[in-house]
């Protein structure tokens, strides 16, 4: 018997079969790429954290299933998981930042090439109505995961910024996938604010060391 595309859709985590528009939320936001059970495990815990002088809006704590699935996506190069994180937040994000220019934290060219996709671009796909502006580019390819905060700060200073791409009459939303120490976002934010831009910061994940 032939199965329709709707009938054959499956959860991107457990591969259980999905029924399109089975909830009111799906009617509003479109088809959820996760089943109800997996979505409950990936429940967002929105929180504004403060790192130095920065105020950062975040969605997920970097722990348990949310951490595991993020690592599978980012380190396991599982592109199909990119759509699961911002589901249900698109309309809110568009309203909240509708007048902002979108700027992503830069990724290393070699990392993007080896992974096959850009992590932030994939997670944020179709979230904003305007296209991100490529203001920042990396100048080196040092893997930051094993660096402490001091070394991260030295490392992130090796980047290029083309501020001529920005409109000074509009604010800037600086976006990252995970804030661990805040070193990257700090130096990028300072570059923008010192040049007269109003900056807000959003990160999908926050590290557990920043929870307090």
Number of C-alpha atoms within 10 A of each C-alpha: 3 6 8 8 7 12 12 12 18 17 20 20 15 11 12 16 15 20 16 15 14 12 13 9 12 14 12 11 14 14 19 24 23 25 18 15 11 16 17 10 11 18 14 19 10 14 15 16 16 14 15 9 8 17 14 21 19 22 19 22 23 22 14 10 14 17 16 12 20 21 14 13 19 19 11 11 16 17 17 13 20 24 18 20 23 17 20 18 13 17 14 12 15 16 11 10 16 14 13 20 20 22 20 22 19 22 19 15 15 12 15 12 10 10 17 12 15 19 20 20 17 14 22 21 15 14 19 19 15 13 12 17 15 16 18 17 17 18 16 15 13 15 11 14 8 9 13 12 15 10 12 19 19 13 20 21 15 12 14 13 15 11 16 8 10 18 12 14 10 13 19 24 21 22 24 25 20 20 23 18 18 20 22 21 25 17 15 22 21 15 14 18 12 9 10 12 19 16 19 18 20 22 20 23 26 28 16 13 10 15 12 6
